[in-house]
Amino acid sequence: MVERKTDVGNRVDRRLDLFMKKHDLSDEALELIAGRFRMLSEPMRLRILNALGENEMSVTEILSATGANQANVSKHLSILLHAGIVSRRKEGLTANYRVADKTIFELCDLVCDRLKDHHETRQNALANIFAPK
């Protein structure tokens, strides 16, 4: 079955509705959820995750893929590692990283699909405003 553009947004809305209705969330749980979103709100962390994808990479390879400096990449890798999003495997003096929590990609796909739908809706609305009559 092929999803229409609007189906993706509706699916996200339904999931959010079900999530909020099914869970009586404590303040502590809400803080944990908010912390997870804050952790993902940094563009460099998303750039690192995107570079890693399904691969394992050394810090040197991540530096090359992101174009960032070592201090910045190391800082963000440490945050991602502490959050359990990536894992590290040491081989001699080399540290290799990979994405440990693949649900991050599902979340990013949902957000990207929703942003695309939102952008297309706005673009169509603007086109209608400026369309010749």
JOJOUR-V867410 format. One record per pair of residues at least 6 apart in sequence whose ideal C-beta (glycine too) atoms are under 7 Angstrom apart, sorted by the first residue. I is the first residue (numbers start at 0). J is the second residue. D is the distance in whole Angstrom. If there is no record, write none. Layout:
i	j	d
I	J	D
I	J	D
//
This chain:
i	j	d
4	116	5
4	119	7
5	116	7
7	112	4
7	113	7
7	116	6
8	113	6
8	116	5
11	109	6
11	113	5
38	78	6
38	82	5
39	45	7
41	75	7
43	67	6
43	71	6
43	75	5
44	75	5
44	78	7
44	79	6
46	65	5
47	61	6
47	65	6
47	72	7
47	75	6
47	76	7
47	79	7
48	98	6
48	103	6
50	56	7
50	61	6
50	64	4
50	65	6
51	85	7
51	96	6
51	97	6
51	98	5
54	97	7
55	95	5
55	96	7
55	97	4
56	95	7
56	96	6
57	93	5
57	94	7
57	95	5
58	69	7
58	72	6
58	73	7
58	94	6
61	72	6
61	96	7
62	69	6
62	72	6
65	72	6
76	85	7
76	96	6
79	85	4
80	87	6
83	99	6
83	100	6
84	98	7
84	99	7
84	100	5
84	103	6
85	96	5
85	97	7
85	98	6
85	99	6
86	97	6
86	99	4
87	94	5
87	95	7
87	96	6
88	95	5
//
